[in-house]
Amino acid sequence: MTITASQVKELREATNVGMMECKRALTEACGDMDAAIKLLRERGMAIADKKAGREAKEGLIAADISQDGKLGVIVEVNCETDFVARNEVFQAFVAGLVEKARAAAGNLAETHKDELTAKVAEIGENLVIRRNDRFEVDGTGTVASYIHLGGKVGVLLEVGCEKKETLDEPDFKDVVKDITLHIAASDPRFLVRADVPPDTLAAEREIFAKQAEGKQENIIDKIVNGKMEKFYEDKCLLDQPFVKDGDQTVSQLLAAHGKVMGDTLTVRRFLRYQIGA
């Protein structure tokens, strides 16, 4: 049976598998398109199973914000080598996943298993859709993103305000952008002190107390309390010294800009992705 170029092209467009593999599958399936797709999926799953145990520590983080700033998504996809991370096919795959994340909420790793399997077969490396998140603004505010180091670090941020006109202020847009840059550079773990889990606080206090052993009890308390303040400054976004001006905290930065605009600015939530972290 003769397999036409148009059949091969159609199968490739449906599966993203190479031309030769598509022609081979069509030949084995006697030109039956559905049977050929099934064959390619089975082969792709077999390849994916073989590669699943291989470490995927490289990859790409990508984000996208809707035009009105009300919706933002961020996606991390891992691969085995930086060479593949810079590959146009891999980057197009990640971009496609970002579009899907915008269109609907859900775990991409679960909802796009078959697509991932086919891409593993096409690219020849283990690929992992590691995580994805989605921010939708509730009330008055905006979502912003920042991608750093060519996709190695990504930030998603939601900032709220009380007045709708504030959203159009250039100063508001600048401060939101600055905070995304700050998060990328300073790697906060929590938004505010109240977000730190009690067991984390207890563990930190225990470490600091051990470091101060041998000193008087009242001195130990002062040392521990001082180090806890430093812990908050290091780990809580609003307590961190602003990366562009260490004389003010992020909280003070927001208050200062809010005062100029006659509004109250608040960081509602943020995420920071880092490849392999």
Helices and strands as residue ranges (DSSP letters): H 5-15, H 19-28, H 33-51, E 58-65, E 71-79, H 82-85, H 88-103, H 108-111, H 113-123, E 128-136, E 141-148, E 153-160, G 164-168, H 170-186, G 193-195, H 198-211, H 217-235, G 237-239, E 241-242, E 245-249, H 250-261, E 266-274
